[in-house]
Amino acid sequence: MSSSDVPKAFHVMAKPTGSACNLNCDYCFFLKKEKLYPGSDFRMSDEVHEAYIRQLLEAHQVPHVTIAWQGGEPTLMGLDFFRRSVELQKKYQKPDTQIENTFQTNGILLNDKWCQFFHENRFLIGLSMDGPKELHDLYRKDKGGHGTFDSVVRAAQLLQKHKVEFNVLCTVNSKNADHPLDVYRFFRDKLDAQYIQFIPIVERINEMGETGFQEGNRVTDRSVRPDQWGHFLIKIFDEWVRRDVGRTFVLNFDGALAGWLNMAGTVCIFGPTCGQGTALEHNGDLHSCDHFVEPNYYLGNILKTPMIDLVASEKQRNFGKGKRDTLPKYCQECEVLHICNGECPKNRFIETPDGEAGLNYLCEGYKAFFKHADRPMKIMADLIRRGRLAEEVMKVVRTEDKGGEPVSIKPGRNEPCFCGSGMKF
């Protein structure tokens, strides 16, 4: 391994409770991972905890480090675990290094003490929610089979009360996908969420009818259809681009816009390659990706092999390059390749029109969305390149909606001319 193989920064999604959770969401792919650790108590020991924090901070060669907590449900570890984590972070923090903790939760166990801790230590919270009550409660249920909507709304209110920054992570399934504006407007208007991310549910089924690992070329009925996914994104984008740019931030749109700015990869699914986002289990096992916590993608254990060696290993490098190298010819010649780059490898299990394996299951939907959003995205990209605000696109789109001629945004006085000469306009 040469020094060029060692990344200056990488992402680890730590799961201190493994797959243990206090909910029983119908579509959750991670609950089934408990089979990998029979007899485990699914609790990260202090030895693993300290090794993780120390190795992560020592390995990073950049001034900003993100420590990401997920599950399962991380609140099951109890608040003292995360108080200890903050102590460890201070112990191993390098001079001039900033640390940010992110924390994905279903919100059920949040209370004033949790939220006060989050505020004091500037945790960024991701709150899992699937839309209004009638849509959220379809699949997001507790162990008794009861809906959890009211508890999650209470959690959002507690986070707001304590001024904790949070975003909403919404999984898009075959049910709520048919109600895009109901979902989006609920988050924006009722929950007052400023940051939103939509994750498509794609549950693969193998020949045995199981969904535990990434195998099989069929999907469950809960999975969003490709055409649904495209329609869902288009309907929300059309409202967002006319009234919410700069006020409501949708990660899916921000990540796609990076492609129009020739910066694809700010969101891992749209990057040309991957491999910089690993998953750490409660016992120190490191896997190639959160979506590939499977025996074939096991890299090693951080108590036996330094984390940086696992991240920089040939196995992990090959995993990351495989995202690019296994693209079918159909994708390589696609007009939107520079934006999507084949999206996530976990979804590449159908055939192209020519019969080649490896096409993304969601291709139809993504392509429809990217083509639909092309003009507004180009306008926003042009605005950003010239140091102006992307929200100016709203006026352009609304003007054209009224039947006006296509609007050309000219450079302002003393702005760089967009001919590329570098001269002032």
TORDREN-406228 format. One record per residue: x, y, z of N, C-alpha, C, O in turn. Coordinates in steps of 0.2 Angstrom, whole numbers, plus 5000, padded with zeros to 4 digits. Layout:
XYZXYZXYZXYZ ...
This chain:
500449945000500050005000500450065000500850075005 500450104995500750174995500450224998499850225000 500850284999500550335003499950364999499450395002 499950364992499450384988498750344989498250374987 498850284992498250244993497850264999497250245000 498150305003497950325010497450385009497750435008 496850385011496450445010496550495015496650475021 496550555014496650605019496050615023496050635029 495450595021494850595025494350535022494450515016 493950515027493450455025492850465030492950495035 492350425028491750425032491650365035491650305032 491450355042491250295045490550305048490450355052 490150265046489450265050489550215055489450155054 489550235061489650195067488950175070488450215071 488850105071488250075074488350045081488449985081 488350085086488550065093488050015095488249975100 487450005093486949955095486849905089486449865090 487349905084487249865079486549865075486349925074 486149815074485549815071484949825076484349825074 485149825083484649825088484249895088484449945087 483549885088483149945087482449935091482249885093 482149995093481549985097480949995093480349995095 481049995086480549995081480549935077481049895078 480049915073480049865069479749885062479249855060 480049925059479849955053479849905047480349865047 479349895044479249835039479849835034480049785032 480049895031480549895026481249895028481749895024 481349895035482049905037482549845035482449785037 483049865031483549815029484049795034484349735034 484049835039484649825044484449775050484849755053 483749775052483549735057483749655056483949625061 483849645050484049575048484749555049484949495049 485149605050485849595051486049565058486649545059 485549565062485649525069485849455068486249425072 485749425062485849355061486649345060486949295061 486949405059487749405058488049395065488649375065 487749415070488049415077487549375082487349405086 487549315081487049275085487349275093487949265094 486849285097487049295104487349355106487549365112 487449405102487749465104487249515108486649505107 487549555112487149595116487049665112486649705115 487349675107487349735102487449795106487049845106 487949795110488149855113488949865112489349825113 489149925110489849945109490149945115489949985120 490749905116491149915122491549975123491650005117 491749995129492150055129492850045125493150095123 493049985125493749965121493649985114494050015111 493049965111492949975104492850045103493050075098 492450075107492250145107492850195107492950235103 493350185112493950225112494350215106494650255103 494450145104494850135098494550165092494950195088 493950165091493550205085493750275085493950305080 493650305091493750385091494450395090494650445086 494950365093495650375093495850365085496250405083 495650305083495950295076495650335071495950355066 495050355071494650405066495050475067495150495061 495150495072495450565073496150565071496450615068 496550515073497250505071497350505063497750525060 496850465060496950455053496750515048497050515043 496350555051496150615047496650665046496950685051 496750685040497250735038496950805036497250835032 496350815038495950875036495750905042495750875048 495550975042495351005048494650995051494451025056 494250955047493550945049493450875049493550835044 493250845055493050775055492350765057492150795062 491950725054491250705055491250635059491550585056 490950635064490850565068490150555068489650585070 489950505064489250485062488950425066489350375066 488450435069488150385073487450365070487050405068 487350295070486750275067486550205070486850185075 486150165067485950105070485650055065485850055059 485250015067484850015073484650085076484550125072 484650085082484450145085484950165091484950135096 485350215089485850235094485650255101486050255105 485050285102484850305108484850255113484850265119 484750185111484750135115485350125119485350085124 485950155117486550155121486550195127486850185132 486050235128485950285133486450345133486850345129 486250395136486550465135487250455138487650495135 487450415143488050415146488650395141489150415141 488450355136488850325131489150385127489650395125 488650435125488850485121489150545125489550585122 489050545131489450595135490150565135490650605135 490250505136490950475136491250485129491850495129 490850485124491150495117491350565116491950575113 491050615119491250685119491950685123492350725120 491950655128492650655132493150625128493750655128 493050575125493550535121493750585115494350585113 493250615112493450665106493850715108494350735105 493750745114494150795117494850775118495350805117 494950715121495550675122496050675116496650685117 495750655111496150635105496050685099496350675094 495750745100495650795095496350825094496650845098 496450835087497050865086496950945086496450965085 497550985087497451055087497251075080497351045075 496851125080496551155074496051115070495951115064 495851065074495351015071494651025073494551025079 494151035069493451035071493150975071493250935066 492750955076492350895076491550905076491350945079 491250865071490550875071490250805072490450755068 489750795076489350735077488750735074488350785074 488550685070487950675067487650615070487950565072 486950615070486550565074485950555071485450595071 485850495068485250475065484750435070485050385073 484150455071483750425076483050425074482750465070 482650375077481950375075481550425080480950435079 481850455085481650505089481250475095481050515100 481050415096480650385101480850405108480450415112 481450395109481750405116481950475118482250485123 481950515113482150585114481750625120481150615120 482150655124481850695129482250755130482650775127 482050795136482350865137483150855138483550885136 483350795142484050785143484450775137484950795136 484150725132484450715126484550775122485150795120 484050815121484050875117484550925120484850965116 484550935126484950985129485750965128486151005126 485850895128486550875127486650885120487250905118 486250875115486350885108486550955107486950975103 486151005110486251075109486951095112487251135108 487051075118487751095121488351065117488851105117 488251015114488850985110488750985102489150955099 488251025100488151045093488150975089488450975083 487750935091487550875087487050895081486650935082 487150865075486750875070486250815070486550755069 485650815070485150765071484850745064484550795061 484850685063484350665057483750625060483850575064 483150645058482550625061482150585056482050605051 482050515057481750475052480950485052480650475058 480750505047479950515046479750505039480150525034 479150475038478950465031478350505029478050485024 478250565032477650605030477150615035477250595041 476550635033475950645037475750575040476050525038 475350575046475250525050474950455046475250405047 474550465041474250415037474750375033474650315031 475250415031475850385027476450355032476650305030 476550395036477150375041476950315045477350265045 476350305047476150245051476050185047475950125050 476050185041475950125037476550075038476350015039 477150095038477750055039478150065045478450015047 478150125048478550145054478150125060477850175063 478250065063477850045068478350025074478950005073 478050015080478449995086478449915086478049885082 478649895091478749815092478049785093477849725092 477549835095476849805096476449815090475849805090 476749845084476349855078475949915078475549925073 476149965082475750025083476150085079476750075079 475850125076476150185072476550225077476350235083 477050265074477450305079477450375077477850415080 476950395073476950465071476950515076477350565076 476550505081476450555087477150565091477250625093 477450505092478050515095478650545091479050585094 478650545085479150575081478950655080479450695081 478350665080478150745080478450775087478650825087 478250735092478550755099479250765099479550815102 479650725096480350725096480550785092481050825094 480250805086480450865082480250925086480650975086 479750925090479650985094480150995100480351055101 480350945102480850945108481550975105481851015108 481750945099482350975095482251045094482751085095 481651065092481551135090481551175097481851235097 481351155102481251185109482051205111482151255114 482451155110483151155112483651185107484251185108 483351205101483751235096484251195094484851215093 484051135093484551075090484351075082483851065080 484951085078484851085071484751005069485050965071 484150995065484050935063483750935056483550985053 483850875052483550865046483150805046483150765050 482650805041482250745040482450695035482650715030 482450635037482650585032482050545031481750505035 481750545025481150515023481250455018481550475013 481050395020481150345015480450345011479950355013 480650335004480050334999479950264997480350234994 479250244998479050174997478550184992478350234989 478250124991477650124985477050154987476650174983 476950174994476350204996476450284996476050314993 476950305000477050385000477250414994477250474993 477550374989477750394983477250424979477350464974 476650404980476050424976475750494979475350524976 476150524984475850584987476450624989476550654994 476850644983477450684984477350754988477750774992 476850794985476750854988476450854995476650894999 476050804997475850795004476350785008476450815014 476850745006477450725010477850795011478050815017 478050825005478450885005478150935009478550965014 477550955008477251015012477150995019477151045023 477050935021477050915028477650935031477650965037 478250915028478850925031479051005032479251035037 478851035026479051105026478551155030478751195034 477951135030477451185033477251165040477151205044 477151095041476951075047477451055052477451075058 478051025050478551015054479051065054479551065058 479051115049479551165049480251145048480751175051 480351095044480951065043481351105037481051115032 481951125038482251165033482751115029482951135023 482951055032483351015028482950945027482750915032 482950915021482550855020482950815015483350835010 482950745016483250705012482750645010482450615015 482750625004482250575002482750515000483150514996 482550455003482950395002482450344999481950325002 482550314993482050264989482150194993482750174994 481550164994481550104997481650054991481150044987 482150014991482249964986482449894989483049894991 481949854991482049794994482149734989481649714986 482749714988482849654984482649584987482749574993 482449544983482249474985482649424981482649424975 482849374985483249324982482749264980482149274981 483049214978482649154976482249124981481749094980 482549134987482149104993481649154996481349135001 481549214993481049264995481349305001480949335005 481949305002482249335008482549405006482749415000 482649455010482849515009483449545013483649595013 483849495016484349505021484949535018485249585020 485149515012485749535008485649565002485049564999 486149594999486049634992486049574987486549564983 485549534986485549484980484849474978484349494981 484749454972484149444969483949494964484149554965 483549484959483349534954482649554954482349584950 482249534960481549554961481549604967482049604971 481049634968480949684974480249664977479849644974 480249694983479549684987479049734985479249784981 478449724987477849764985477949834988477649884986 478349834994478449894997478949944993478950004994 479349914989479849954985479550004981479049994978 479850064980479550114976479750094969480250064967 479250104964479450084957479850144954479850194956 480250124949480650174945480250234943480450294944 479650224940479250284937478950324943478950384943 478750284949478550324955479150374957478950424959 479750344958480250384960480350444956480450504959 480350434950480450494945479950544946480050604947 479350524946478750564947478750604954478650664954 478950564959479050594966479550654966479350704968 480050644963480650694963480350754959480450814960 480050744953479850794948479350844952479350904951 478850814955478350854958478550894963478350954964 479050864967479250904973479750964970479751014972 480150944965480650994962480251044959480451104960 479751034956479351094952479051144957479051204956 478851114963478651164968479251194972479251264973 479751164973480351184976480751244972480951294975 480751224966481151274961480751344960481051384958 480151344962479751404961479651444967479451504967 479751414973479651454979480151434985480051474990 480551384985480851364991481651364990481951344995 481951384985482651374984482951424989482751484989 483451404993483751444997483451455004483651475009 482851415005482451415011482351345013482451335019 482251305009482151235011482651195007482751205000 483051155010483651125007483551045006483451015011 483451025000483350954998483950924996484250934991 484250875000484850844998484950814991485450824988 484350784989484350754983484450804977484750794972 484150864978484250914973484950944973485250964968 485150954979485850984980486350934977486850964974 486250874979486750824976486750824969487250814965 486150824966486150824958486450884955486750884950 486250944958486551004956487251004955487551034951 487650974960488350964960488550934953489150954950 488150894950488350864943488350914938488750914934 487850964938487851024933488451064935488651104930 488751064941489351104942489951074941490551094943 489951014938490550964937490850954944491450944944 490450944949490650924955490350864958490250854964 490150814953489750754955490150714961490750704960 489850694966490150664971490150694978490350664983 489750754978489650784985489150734989489150734995 488750694985488350644988488650574985488650574979 488750534990489150474988488750434982489150404977 488150434982487750394976487950424970487850384965 488050484969488150514963488950524961489050554955 489350504965490050504963490250454958489950404958 490750464954491050414949491250354953491150294950 491550354959491750304963491550304970491250364971 491650254974491450264981491950224985492550224983 491750204991492250174995492550215001492950185005 492350275001492550315007492050325012492050365017 491450275012490950275017490850215020490450175017 491250195025491250125028490750125034490450175036 490550065036490150055042490450015047490749965046 490450035053490750005059490249975063489750005066 490249905064489849875069490049885076490549905078 489549865080489649875088490249835091490549865096 490449785087491049745090491749765087492249735088 491749815082492349845079492449815072492949835069 491949775070491949755063491849805058491349845059 492249815053492149865048492049835041492349785039 491449865038491249835032491249895026491349955028 491249875020491349925015490849975014491050035012 490249965016489750015016489149995020489049935022 488750045022488150035026487649985023487349945026 487649985016487249945013487549875011487149835008 488149865013488449805012488749775018489349755018 488349775023488649745029488449665029487949645031 488949635025488849565023489549535023490049565023 489549465024490149435024490649445019491249455020 490449455013490849465007491149535007491649545003 490949585011491149645011491449665018491549725020 491649615022491949625028492749645027493049605023 492949695030493649725029494049695035494649685033 493849695041494249675046493949705053493449735053 494349695058494149725065494649775067495249765067 494349835069494849885071495249875077495749905079 495049825081495449805087496049765085496549755089 496049735079496549695076496949725071497549715070 496649765067496949805061496749875061496249895062 497249925061497149995061496550015056496649985050 496150055058495550075053495850095047495550085041 496350145047496550175041496850115036496750125030 497150065039497350015034496849975031496849955025 496249965034495649935032495349975026495149955021 495250045028494950095023495450095017495150105011 496050095017496550095012496750035009497150025004 496449975011496549915008496449905001495949934998 496749854998496549844991495849824990495549834985 495649784995494949754994494449814994493949814990 494549864998494149924999494249974992493749994990 494849974990494950014984494549984978494350024974 494649924978494249884972493549894973493149904968 493249894979492549904980492349974977491849974974 492750024979492550094977492650104969492250134966 493150074966493250074959492750044955492550054949 492449984958491949944955491349984953491049964948 491250034957490650084955490650104948490150114944 491250124946491450154939491550094934491350094929 491950044936492249994931491649944929491749914924 491149944933490649894931490049924928489549884927 490049984926489550014923489449984916489849974912 488749964914488649944908488749994902488750054904 488849974896488950014891488350064890488450124888 487750044891487150084891487250144895487050204893 487550134901487650194906488250234904488250294904 488750204901489350244899489150294894489550344893 488650274889488550314884487950364885487650394881 487650364892487050394893487150474894487750494896 486750514892486750584892486750614899487050674900 486550574904486550604911487050564915487050574922 487550534912488050494916488450544921488550524927 488550604918488950654922488650674929488950704933 487950664929487550684935487450624940487550634946 487250564937487150514941487650454942487650424948 488150454937488650404938488450334940488750294943 487850314938487550244939487250234946486950184947 487250294950486950294957487250234961487750214959 486950214966487150164971487250094968486750074965 487850064969487949994966487349944969487249894966 487149964975486649914978486049904974485649854974 485849954970485249954965485349934958484949944954 486049914957486149894950486049814949486549784949 485449804948485349724947484849704942484549654942 484649754937484249734932484649744925485249764925 484349724920484749724913484549784909484049814910 485049804905484949864900484449834895484349774894 484249884890483849864885484249814880483849774876 484849814880485249764876485449704880485749654877 485149694886485249634889485849624894486049574896 486249684894486849684898486649694906486249734907 486949654910486849664917487149724920487649754918 486849744926487149804930486749864929487049924931 486149874926485849934926485449944932485249904936 485450014934485150034940484350024940484050044935 484149994945483349984945483050044945482450044942 483250104947482950164947483150204941482950264941 483450184936483650224931483150254927483250314926 482550224926482050264922481850324926481750374923 481750314933481550374937482050434937481850484936 482650414938483150464938483250494932483350564932 483250464926483350494920482750544918482850594916 482150524920481550564919481650634923481550684921 481950624929481950684934482550724931482450784931 483150694929483650734927483550774921483750834920 483150744916482950784910482450834911482550894909 482050824916481550874918481850934921481650994920 482350924925482650974929483251014926483551054928 483350984920483951014916484051084916484551114918 483551124913483551194912483651234919484051274919 483151224924483251254930483951244933484251284936 484151174933484851164936485451194932485851224936 485351204926485851244922485851314924486451344925 485351344925485251414927485551424934485951464935 485451374939485651384946486451374945486851404949 486651324941487351314941487751374938488251394941 487451404933487751464930487751524936488251564936 487251534939487151584945487751574950488051614952 487851514952488351494957489051504955489451534958 489151484948489851504946489951574946490551594946 489451614945489651684945489551724951489551784952 489551684957489451704963488851734965488751774970 488351714962487651744963487251684967487451634968 486651704969486251654973485851614969485551634964 485851544970485451504966484651514966484351504962 484451554972483751564972483451614967482851624966 483951644963483751694958483351654953482951674948 483451584953483151544948482351544948481951534943 482151554954481351554955481051604951480551594948 481351664951481051724947481051704939480551714936 481551674937481551654930481051604928480651604924 480951554933480551494931479751524932479351504927 479651564936478951594937478751634931478251634929 479251674929479151714923479051674917478551694913 479351624916479251584910478651544911478251524906 478351524917477751494918477151534915476651514913 477251604916476751654914476751664906476351704904 477151624902477151634895477651674892477651694886 478051704897478551744894479051714890479151654890 479551754887480051724883480551694888480651714894 480951644886481451614890481951674893482151714889 482051674899482451724902483151704902483351654904 483551754900484251744901484551794906484451854906 484951764911485151804916485851824914486351794914 485851894914486551924911486951944918486751954923 487651944916488051964922487952034924487752074920 487952044931487952114933488552154932489052124930 488552214933489052254932489652234936489652224942 490252224933490852204936490852134938491352114941 490352094935490452024936490851994930490852024925 491151934931491451904926490951884920490451854921 491251894914490851884908490751804908491351774909 490251774906490151704906490451674899490351614898 490851714895491151684889491751644891492051614887 491951654898492551624900493251664899493751634901 493151724897493751764896494151784902494751804902 493751794907493951824913493851894914494051924919 493651924908493551994908492952014912492451974913 492952074915492352104918491752124913491952144908 491152114915490552134911490452204912490052234908 
